Amino acid sequence: VGLLSMDLFPEPEKCNCLAILIFTSLMWATEAIPLFATAMLVPVLVVTLQVLVDRSDPEAPHRLSPPEAAPAIFHAMFSQVIMLLLGGFTIAAALSKHFIAKQMAVAVLSRVGRKPRNVLLASMFVATFASMWISNVAAPVLCFSLVQPILRSLDVTTPFAKSLVMGVALASNIGGMTSPISSPQNIFAIERMSMDGHPPSWLAWFGVALPVAFISVLMCWGMILVVYRP
């Protein structure tokens, strides 16, 4: 309230925007109310405090009234990019709930034999594939739960234990670029690439990302073998 009454900027919408920023930061930091509740307050405050400005005419910018700002906020909140991101989270939740990803990973790892280099390569490809669909944050957790029995049977100082952990981490990062829903930055990249009205298709994304990911995994695997010699 104090920031709303202070004239820190000549434009009132900037003062209101700063007030919203500080208010939401304090609410998130102190957790005075649930985090999601604070997030849901942001669009309401942006509309009611008239933060949005229409600059289609640079010489005469127009501050949007609440009835004008509400459609713009809803358009941003429910854009195709946000819906794609929510769809990716839904797929990840379904795969995790029914243990589909874990069953697929176990099926692959059970067929690669006992050679450390083969187990390492299979674990890396499993992590890469999992990161395509359940995000490159959740994928390492899944993969580490699968290789945990192997790690328990090894001394933490053994080269194979270190190479396995390093391989899963690097492969998960590589997998984060392989599909449009694997990382939030991919979603925003697609949004920027869609400004001309022609968003890239999934096939086009896979056509670029999959060969790069495949080569990157093999290169990381080779480097790990050279460095750690498992």
N, C-alpha and C positions, 0 to 999 in steps of 0.2 A: 504494500500500500504506500509505503514511503517512497519507493522508487517511482511509482506511478505519478506522484505529485512533484517529483523533481524534474527540472528541465535540463537534463544532461545533453540532449541533442536538440537542434532546432525543430526537427520533425517529431511530432508526438508518437507516431507509430514506432519509431526507433526506440524511444524511451519505454514504450509498452513492451516491445520485443525483448529488451534487456531485462525488464522486470520479470517477464515470463521465464527467461533463461535462468536467472538467479533463483527464482521461486522453485522451479522444477529441479534444479541442481540440489538445492537444500532439501527438498522432499525426498529425492532419491538417496542423498547422502545420509540423512537422519532416519529414513524409513518410517516417518511419522504416520504415513498411510501406506498401504500396499503399493509396490512398484508399478503394477499394471494400472492402478487407479490414478496415480500421478500421470502416467503416459496418456490415459484417456482424457485427462483434464486439459492437456496441451491444445488439441484442436478446438475445444470449447473456449478456452481463453483467447486463442488467436482470433476466433470469430468475434467474440464479444468485445474485445479490446481493439478491434479494427487494426490489426497489424498488417494485413495484406494491402498492397498498393498495385494498382493497374498502371504499368508503365508502357503500354502500347503506344501512347503518344508521349515521347520523351519531353516535349515542351510543356505538357500539362498532365503530370501524373495524378491519378485519381485514387484516393483512399477508399477502399471498398467498405461499404456498409455491411452489417451482419447478414442481411438477406442476400447480398451479392457474394460475400465471402464464403458462405456455407456450401454452395455447390462446388466452388473451387477446392475447398478442403476435402469434401467427399470424393471428388474426382481424383485427388492425389492419394487419399487413403485407400481407395479401391481401384487403383490402376492395374493394368495387366501385369506389370512387374511385381507388385505386391501380391497379387493373386497367384502368380507363378511361384513365388517364394513360399506362400502358405501351402500350396499344393505339394511342394517339395518336403516341407515339414510333415505334412500328413502322410506322405509315402514313407518317410523315415520312421514315423511313429508306428505305422502298420507293420513294417518289416521287423521292428524291434519287438512289438507286442507279440507277434506270432513266431518269433525266433527264426524267421525265414533266412535272414542274412547269416545268422550263426550256423544254421544247418548247412547252408551252401558252403560256408567257409570250412566247416569241419569235413565236409565231403571232399573238398579239394586237398586239404592238408593231409588227409588220411591216405592219399594215393601218390604222394611224392617220394616215398622211401625214407631212408634214414640218413642220407648224406647231408651234412650241414649246409653245403652250398645250395642244394636243391630245396631244402626246407626254407632257407632264407629267401630264395627267389620266389617260391610259392607264397610265402607269407607276405612278401612285398606286393605281389600281384593281387592277392586277396585284399590287402589294405587299400590298394588303388581302386579296385572295383567297388569295395564297400563305400569308399569316399565319394564315389559318383552319385550315390543314392541316399546316403544317410549323413552327409556332411563330413568334412575332413576333421571335425572336432570329435564326433561320436565314433568314427571309424577306428581310430587308434585304441579307444577304450575297448571296443569289441574285439579287435585283433589281439590286444594284450591279454584279454581274458582267455583267448584260445591258446596262446603260446605260454601262458602261465605255468602249466604243468612241465613244459620243457625247461623254463627258466628255474623252476624250483629244484630240478634235478641237476642243475649246473652251479658251479661256483660263480659268484658274481664277478669275479676277476677274469673268468675265462673269455677268450676272444669271441667265441660263438655267442655267448649271452649278450655281450656288448653289440655285436654286429646285428643280432636279431632285433634288439630294441631300436638301434639306429635305423635299420632298414624299414621297420614298420612306420617310424616317425616320418622318414623322408618320403616313403611311398604314399602315405596319407596326404602329405602336402601336395605331391604331384597329382593325386587323385582329385584334389580340390579344384583343379582347373579343367577336368575332363568333361563335365556336363554342365548345362546352364543352371542347374539347381544345387550343385555341389558346394558352392560358396556364395555368400551374399555379393561379393565383388563381381561375380559373373553376372548376377541379375542386373546390377547397375551398369555393367558394360553393355549388356544387351539393350538396356534402356537408352543409353547414349547412342548406340548403333541404330536404334529404331527411329531416330528423330526425323529421318527422311521419309518415314512411312513404310519402310521395307525392312522389318526386323530379320535378323539371321535365323534360319531354320535350325532345328536340332541336328539335322543331317549335316548342314554346313559347319556347325560348331564341332560335331564329332569328327568331321573330315579333317579339321585342323588340329584339334586337341588330342585325339586318340593316338595318331602317329608320334606326336611330340611326347606324350605321356609314356608310350611304350619304349621309345628310345631313352627317355630320361630314367625310367626304372632300370633298364639294363645298364646304363652308365653308372647309376648310383650303386647297383649291385656289384659291378666290376670294381668300383673304387673301394667299396667296403671290403671286398675280398683282398684287394691289394694292401689296404691299411691294417685290417684286423687279422687276416689270414685264419679264418675259422676252420 
